[in-house]
Amino acid sequence: MNPIKIVSCVLVAGLLLSLKVIAQSELDLADIRLPPGFAIEIWTDEVPNARSMALGANGTVFVGTRRDGRVYAVVPKLASSPTVITIAEGLEMPNGIAFHDGDLYVAENHQILRFDGIETRLDDIPDPAVVIDTLSTETHHGWRYIDFGPDSKLYVAIGAPCNVCEREGFANISRMNGDGSDQEIVASGIRNSVGFDWHPDTDELWFTDNGRDMLGDDTPPGEFNRAPTDGMHFGFPFCHGADIADSEFGDRRDCSEFVAPAQKLGPHVAPLGIEFYRGEMFPSSYTGQAFIAEHGSWNRSKKIGYRISLVRMEAGAAAGYETFADGWLQGKEVSGRPVDVLTLPDGSMLVSDDQNGVIYRIAYSRPLDEGVTNVTVE
């Protein structure tokens, strides 16, 4: 794609979202608030439109994009900034990205590609194999999220091609074999999930879901959902947030028929990437807790989100909702939009930001101050 067209698309999108885009060179992390003992830095600023991330077996961080059509490999260096390599370009919304058994999987809008043995071929990128090319070409909520589950199956989110509608084959999370065969629906009634993970103790699927628009500033909430078994229905388009009947489809089904969110999130915060913390750098109180990247509202009269939130887990269930990192929203001005979170082998956490084209690194270095707790999310 022509670089001029890429820049134009990003600028137009920013204007439509009424966001103040801050140039990379002007990024000031002094406003970012974290719990005591944590610090944030810019890990790399060479990944335009950085979205979903995946970690390779040798420590390479692979990064998908939504608007730029590129896929990147970010190779860490011990004493210098990471090296960024462009793996592919000219793709159709390659947001979804996953690493499995040495291969890199990239989800475009309409198909999933596989780059074999990618970490050993970063200086000679192989041509990709097509895993499956029968995904819908609908572009509304057509940027995919993918990952491999504990069952070694490839999971893919298929968003609804609308704000609210009833369309067969959409609004679900599906799975398939690594070669694209035996595709089946795992969970349905999911408007648009752009992040999921499996609980480290139970192997249960948990995922974020973005609630419908145009029901007001405070309705409905974002959702963090739990799918311990296959075949569960989470309400869309009939019901939102456990008990909010849809204004158009609500009279067709009762909310009691569907699975309620395990944790309601802020209204229109746009929850995207989620990861249960499995590292060893953070204090033990963070082990097994769910970190969620909240991209931020686009049509709420008072902006909300633009932060990393934390869902506290107890005995395998959601037990609380807190802010972990914020400050990208100052009044009406937005200086960054978190998309995904990824834990590095050393236990530090990366956060991608598609507005600024950067990846931040959050690290922990000293004990929490006595008596200090996180701030409860509004």
C-alpha positions in Angstrom: 0.0 0.0 0.0 1.2 3.5 -0.8 2.6 5.1 2.5 0.7 8.3 1.7 -2.5 6.4 1.6 -1.7 4.8 4.9 -1.1 8.2 6.6 -4.3 9.6 5.1 -6.3 6.7 6.4 -5.0 7.1 9.9 -5.6 10.8 9.9 -9.1 10.5 8.6 -9.9 7.8 11.2 -8.5 10.0 14.0 -10.7 12.9 12.9 -13.8 10.7 12.8 -13.1 9.5 16.3 -12.6 13.1 17.5 -9.2 12.2 19.0 -6.2 14.4 19.5 -3.3 12.4 17.9 0.0 13.0 19.6 3.1 12.6 17.5 5.5 9.9 18.6 8.2 12.4 19.2 5.9 14.3 21.7 4.9 11.3 23.7 5.3 12.0 27.4 4.7 9.1 29.7 4.8 11.3 32.9 0.9 11.3 32.9 0.7 7.5 33.0 -0.3 6.3 36.5 0.6 2.8 37.7 0.6 1.1 41.1 3.7 1.8 43.3 6.7 -0.1 42.2 5.8 -0.2 38.5 7.3 1.8 35.7 6.5 2.3 32.0 8.8 3.0 29.0 8.6 3.0 25.2 9.9 -0.4 24.1 9.7 0.5 20.4 8.1 3.3 18.4 8.7 1.6 15.0 5.4 -0.4 14.7 2.8 1.8 13.0 -0.8 0.9 14.0 0.5 -1.8 16.4 -2.4 -4.1 17.4 -2.4 -7.8 18.4 0.8 -9.3 19.6 2.1 -12.9 19.9 5.3 -14.2 21.5 7.6 -16.6 19.6 9.5 -19.5 21.1 12.8 -17.6 20.9 11.4 -14.3 22.3 10.4 -12.6 19.0 7.3 -10.4 19.4 5.0 -10.6 16.4 2.7 -7.7 15.8 -0.4 -7.4 13.6 -2.0 -4.2 12.3 -5.5 -3.2 11.3 -5.1 -0.3 8.9 -1.6 -0.6 7.7 -1.8 -4.0 6.2 1.6 -5.0 7.7 2.8 -7.7 10.0 6.0 -7.0 12.1 8.6 -9.1 14.0 10.2 -7.2 16.9 13.4 -8.9 17.9 14.6 -7.9 21.4 18.2 -6.8 22.0 20.1 -6.9 25.3 21.7 -3.5 25.2 19.7 -1.5 22.6 16.3 -0.9 21.2 14.6 -4.0 19.5 15.0 -4.5 15.8 11.8 -4.3 13.8 11.4 -6.4 10.7 8.4 -6.2 8.3 7.2 -9.7 7.6 4.4 -8.9 5.2 2.6 -5.9 3.8 -0.4 -5.2 1.6 -2.6 -7.6 3.6 -6.3 -7.0 4.4 -6.7 -6.0 8.1 -4.1 -8.5 9.5 -5.1 -7.8 13.1 -5.1 -11.4 14.4 -1.8 -13.1 15.0 -0.8 -16.3 16.8 2.4 -18.4 17.2 2.2 -22.2 17.4 4.8 -24.9 17.0 7.3 -22.6 15.3 4.8 -21.2 12.8 3.2 -17.7 12.6 -0.5 -17.5 11.9 -1.9 -14.3 10.5 -5.7 -13.6 10.3 -6.8 -11.3 7.5 -10.4 -10.3 7.0 -11.1 -13.2 4.7 -8.4 -15.7 5.3 -5.8 -17.1 7.7 -2.2 -17.4 6.6 0.7 -19.4 8.0 4.4 -18.5 7.9 6.3 -21.7 8.5 9.4 -21.7 10.8 9.3 -18.0 11.0 11.8 -17.3 13.7 14.5 -19.1 11.8 13.8 -17.2 8.6 13.5 -13.6 9.6 16.2 -12.8 7.1 14.5 -14.7 4.4 10.7 -14.5 5.0 8.9 -17.5 3.5 5.8 -17.3 1.3 2.8 -17.9 3.4 0.5 -21.0 3.1 -3.2 -20.4 3.1 -4.8 -22.2 6.1 -8.4 -21.2 5.3 -9.8 -18.7 2.8 -13.6 -19.0 3.5 -13.9 -16.3 6.2 -16.5 -13.6 5.6 -15.4 -10.6 3.6 -17.7 -8.3 5.6 -15.5 -5.5 6.9 -17.7 -4.2 9.7 -16.0 -5.8 12.8 -14.1 -7.8 10.2 -10.7 -7.5 11.9 -10.1 -10.9 13.4 -8.6 -12.0 16.7 -7.0 -15.5 16.8 -5.1 -17.7 19.2 -4.3 -21.3 19.9 -6.1 -22.9 22.9 -4.8 -25.6 25.3 -6.4 -28.2 22.9 -4.0 -27.0 20.2 -7.0 -25.8 18.2 -7.0 -22.4 16.4 -9.7 -20.1 17.7 -11.0 -17.1 15.7 -13.5 -14.4 16.6 -16.1 -13.7 14.0 -17.7 -10.3 14.8 -21.2 -9.2 13.9 -21.2 -7.2 10.6 -23.2 -4.4 12.1 -24.0 -2.4 15.2 -26.9 -4.7 16.0 -28.4 -7.4 13.7 -29.1 -11.1 13.5 -27.0 -12.8 10.9 -26.2 -16.5 10.6 -22.6 -17.4 10.9 -21.5 -14.2 12.7 -21.2 -13.0 16.3 -19.3 -16.1 17.5 -16.0 -17.6 18.4 -15.1 -20.6 16.3 -12.2 -23.0 16.3 -10.5 -25.3 13.8 -7.5 -27.6 13.4 -4.2 -25.9 12.6 -4.7 -26.8 8.9 -8.1 -25.1 8.7 -10.2 -28.3 8.8 -13.2 -29.1 11.1 -14.3 -25.5 11.8 -17.0 -25.3 14.4 -18.7 -22.7 16.6 -17.6 -22.7 20.3 -19.7 -19.8 21.7 -22.3 -17.5 20.1 -24.2 -14.3 20.9 -20.9 -12.4 21.0 -21.1 -9.0 19.2 -17.3 -8.4 18.7 -14.6 -10.1 20.7 -11.0 -8.8 20.0 -9.3 -10.7 22.8 -9.4 -14.0 24.6 -7.3 -16.2 26.8 -7.6 -19.4 28.8 -7.5 -19.5 32.6 -4.1 -20.8 33.6 -5.6 -23.2 36.2 -8.8 -24.4 34.7 -8.1 -24.0 30.9 -11.5 -22.3 30.6 -12.0 -19.8 27.7 -12.4 -16.1 28.8 -13.0 -13.3 26.3 -13.8 -9.6 26.0 -16.9 -8.4 24.1 -17.7 -4.9 22.9 -21.3 -3.9 23.6 -23.6 -2.3 21.0 -23.6 1.4 20.3 -26.5 4.0 20.4 -28.2 3.0 23.6 -26.8 5.9 25.6 -23.6 6.9 27.3 -23.9 4.3 30.1 -25.6 1.4 28.4 -24.6 -1.3 27.8 -21.5 -2.3 29.7 -18.5 -3.9 28.1 -18.2 -7.6 29.0 -15.7 -10.0 30.2 -17.1 -13.5 29.7 -16.4 -17.0 30.7 -17.1 -20.1 28.5 -16.4 -23.2 30.5 -18.3 -25.4 28.1 -19.0 -25.3 24.4 -22.4 -24.1 23.0 -23.0 -21.2 25.4 -25.0 -18.2 24.1 -24.0 -14.7 25.5 -27.1 -12.8 24.4 -26.3 -10.7 21.3 -28.4 -9.3 19.6 -31.3 -9.9 22.0 -29.8 -9.0 25.3 -26.8 -7.0 26.6 -25.0 -7.0 29.9 -27.1 -9.7 31.5 -30.4 -7.8 31.8 -30.7 -5.1 29.1 -33.2 -6.1 26.4 -32.2 -4.7 23.0 -34.5 -2.0 21.7 -34.9 -3.8 18.3 -34.4 -7.5 19.1 -35.2 -7.7 22.8 -38.8 -8.8 22.4 -37.8 -12.0 20.6 -35.9 -13.7 23.5 -35.8 -13.3 27.3 -32.5 -12.3 28.9 -32.8 -15.2 31.3 -32.1 -17.5 28.4 -28.5 -16.3 28.0 -25.2 -16.4 29.9 -24.5 -13.2 31.9 -21.1 -11.6 31.9 -18.6 -12.9 34.4 -17.6 -9.3 34.9 -19.3 -6.1 33.6 -16.8 -3.6 32.4 -17.1 0.2 31.8 -19.7 1.3 29.3 -18.2 1.7 25.8 -14.6 1.3 27.1 -13.9 -1.0 24.0 -12.2 -3.9 25.8 -9.8 -5.6 23.4 -6.8 -7.7 24.3 -6.8 -9.8 27.5 -4.2 -11.9 29.2 -4.0 -13.8 32.5 -0.7 -12.9 34.1 1.6 -16.0 34.2 4.9 -14.1 34.8 7.1 -14.0 37.9 8.2 -10.3 37.9 5.0 -8.7 39.3 4.1 -9.3 42.9 2.3 -12.6 43.6 -1.0 -10.8 44.1 -1.0 -10.3 40.3 -0.4 -14.0 39.4 -3.4 -15.4 37.5 -5.2 -12.0 37.3 -6.7 -10.8 34.1 -5.2 -7.7 32.4 -7.5 -6.0 29.8 -6.5 -3.3 27.2 -9.4 -0.8 27.0 -9.1 1.0 23.7 -11.5 3.7 24.7 -14.9 5.0 23.7 -15.5 6.6 20.3 -19.1 8.0 20.6 -19.6 8.6 24.3 -20.2 12.3 25.3 -17.6 11.9 28.0 -14.7 9.7 27.0 -13.9 6.6 29.0 -11.4 3.8 28.9 -7.9 4.4 27.3 -6.3 2.3 30.0 -5.2 -1.1 31.2 -7.8 -2.5 33.6 -7.4 -5.5 35.9 -10.1 -8.1 36.7 -9.3 -9.7 40.0 -9.8 -13.5 40.1 -10.7 -15.6 43.1 -11.2 -19.4 42.9 -11.5 -19.2 39.1 -14.2 -16.5 39.1 -14.1 -12.8 38.5 -14.1 -10.9 41.8 -13.4 -7.3 41.1 -12.6 -4.6 38.5 -9.8 -2.1 38.9 -7.6 0.3 37.0 -4.0 -0.8 36.6 -2.6 1.8 34.2 -4.2 5.0 33.0 -3.3 8.5 32.0 -3.7 8.2 28.2 -6.9 10.2 28.7 -6.6 13.7 30.1 -9.9 15.4 30.1 -11.0 15.4 26.4 -7.5 14.8 25.1 -6.3 11.3 24.2 -2.6 10.6 24.0 -2.8 6.8 23.4 -5.1 3.8 22.8 -4.1 0.5 24.3 -4.9 -2.5 22.2 -3.2 -5.7 23.5 -1.1 -6.9 26.4 1.6 -9.5 26.3 3.9 -10.9 29.0 7.6 -11.3 28.1 9.8 -14.2 29.4 11.3 -11.9 32.1 7.8 -11.2 33.5 7.4 -7.6 32.2 4.4 -6.7 30.2 4.1 -5.1 26.8 1.2 -2.9 25.7 0.5 -2.0 22.1 -0.9 1.4 21.1 -2.3 1.7 17.6 -2.8 5.4 17.7 0.9 6.2 18.3 2.4 3.1 16.7 4.4 2.2 19.8 4.7 -0.7 22.2 5.2 0.1 25.9 6.9 -2.1 28.4 5.7 -2.1 32.0 8.1 -3.5 34.6 8.1 -3.9 38.4 11.1 -3.1 40.5 10.2 -2.6 44.2 7.6 -3.6 46.8 4.2 -2.0 46.9 4.0 0.8 49.4 2.2 -0.3 52.6 -1.5 0.6 52.6 -1.6 1.5 48.9 -4.3 -0.1 46.8 -5.4 0.2 43.2 -8.2 2.5 42.2 -11.6 1.0 41.6 -13.0 1.5 38.1 -16.0 3.8 37.8 
